[in-house]
């Protein structure tokens, strides 16, 4: 959707330039005229600014799935290990975007869909990623390949972590559940026996 809107706006840019009223008489070159932009230059600059604003708005628009992810992001100051604090603030001007700060580093992030269901915010320019799981969050810099903050826990995540300590989730490495009695009692025919 963003790409389609951006392409449409770029396609309209030449129309803005062609739609200008060009002066009918040539302008005399004087010292004042050389420093004063003509009306066609002003119109061209205005058209370029409008196209740029349209492209920026198209890039800022989030899909419904991304907005659903943004609604689940936990905002506020989140304490992390080693006394670090990460602050997440929702951007009032652009819904779905977040301002994330840790120490003297600031990021502008937006939600990204994941296959695992984890909440992921990204600042693609800076290479920063905020991952929010049920029991903890972390801030990483993918460009540098390092974690900037780990073991970050909001009050809700602390409650989930405590619950997991009391009732741990079943490991995928545990033995599989036994088959039902019906499946075991029915004989399995071998391919050569079935052919006879």
N, C-alpha and C positions, 0 to 999 in steps of 0.2 A: 504494500500500500504506500509506504514511504517512497519507494523507488518510483512508482507510477506518478505520484504527485510531483516529485522532484523533476522527472523527465518532462512532464507537462509544463511546469514553470519555465524550465530551460528552453523548451520549444517556443514559448510565448515571448521570450526576450527579444528576438528580432522584430516581432510585431510592434513592440513598444518603440523601438528605434525607428521603424518605418512610418509609424503613425505621427511622428513629430511634424510640426509646421516649420518648414525651412524658410529662412528669410528670402523675400522676393528680390531685394536689392542687395548687391554686395556691400559688405560693411567696410568703411574706410579704415585702414590701418592707422590708428593713432595710438599714442601712449596710453590713453585711458581705455581704449577698446582692447588693447593687448592684455591688460590686467583684469578687465571685467569679463566674466564668462558670458557667452551668448545664451539666449534662451534655449537653444537646441542642446547646448552642453548641459544646462541645468536639468532639462527634461531627460536627457540621457542618464545623468547621474541619479535622478529620482527613480527612473525605471530600473536601473541596476540595483538600487537599494531595495526597491519593492520585490524584485526577483530574489535577491539574497534573503530578504525577510521571509518570503514564501518557502524557500528551500529550508531555512532554519526551522520554520514552523512544521514543515513536513517531517524533518528529522526528529523533532521533539515529540511528535505524536506517537503514542504507544498503542499497541494492539490491545484488544480486550483481555487476552490471556496475560499480557505483561501488566496490565492494570490490576488484574486479580492477584498477581504475585505481589505487586506493590502494596496492596491492602494488608498483606500478611507480614510485612516488614515491621520489626519491633524498633521503635525510635526511642531516642533518649541517650543518656550516658550509660555505657555498658562497661563495667569493670572487667579487666582481663588479668592474665598472669603477669607477674613481675611489676605490679602496680600501674600498668598501662591502662588508659581509659580511651575507648573509642566512642565518639559522639555522632549519632545519626539524627539528622533533622530533615523532615520532609520539605521539599521546595514548594512554597505556597503559589508561586507564579506558574510553575509547570508541574501539574499533578503527575505522580508516578516517579519523579526524579528526587534524589536524595543528596544532601551535602554530608559527606563523611569526613571526620577529622580525627587524626591520631597524632599526638605531639604537635609538631609544626607542619605536618603534611595534611593537605586538603584535597578532597576528591569530589567530583560531581558524578554520581552514579545513577544508573537506570537498571530496571529488572531485566533478566534474561531467562528464558525458559530452559529447564533442565529435564533430562530423562528420569532423574532420580526423585524429583519432587522437592529437592533442597531449594531454598531461596537463595538466589545468586544475583548480586548487584555488580555491575562493571563500570569502570572508567576506562574505556578503550584507549584513549590518548595516553594516559599515564600507565596503563597496564595493571591497574589495581582491581582486585576482586574481593568482595565481601560475601562470605558463605555463612548462611544462617541455618543451622540444623535444629532439631528439637531440643537437644541438651547443651549445645554450645555454638559459638560463632567464631570466625577467624577472618582476619584481614591479610591478604597476600599481595605481593607485588610480583606479577608473573614475568615482567621484563628482567628483574633482578633475580628471580627464582628464590625468594625468601618470604617468610611470614613476618609481617609487621606487628601483628597482635594475635595471640592464640588463647584458647580457653576463656573466651569472652562469654559471660553469662548474665543475661537479664534475669529478673526475679522469676519469670515464667520458665526460663531454661533451667534455673537452679531447681525448681520443683520437679521438672522432668528428669533431671540427673539424679535426684534423690529417689524418685520412683524407680528408675532403672537399677539403682543399687539394691533396692529391696526386692524388686521383681525383674531380674535381668531378662532380656529378650532371648529367645531360643536361637542358638548358633546354627548357621547353615551347615556347619561341619558335623553336627550331631547326626546319629543314625536316623535313617528315614523311618517314618511311622510304618508299622506292620500293615500288610495288605489285609483287606477284609476277608473273612472266612470263605465267602462264596468264590472269590477269585482263586484261592488256594485249592479248593476242592475240585474245581473243574480241570480236567486234563488238557494239556496243551499238545496238539498234534504236531508231530515233526513233519517237515515238507515231504519227505519220501513216504511217510505213512499216509498222509492226506491224498497223495497221488494214486494210491492203490485202490 
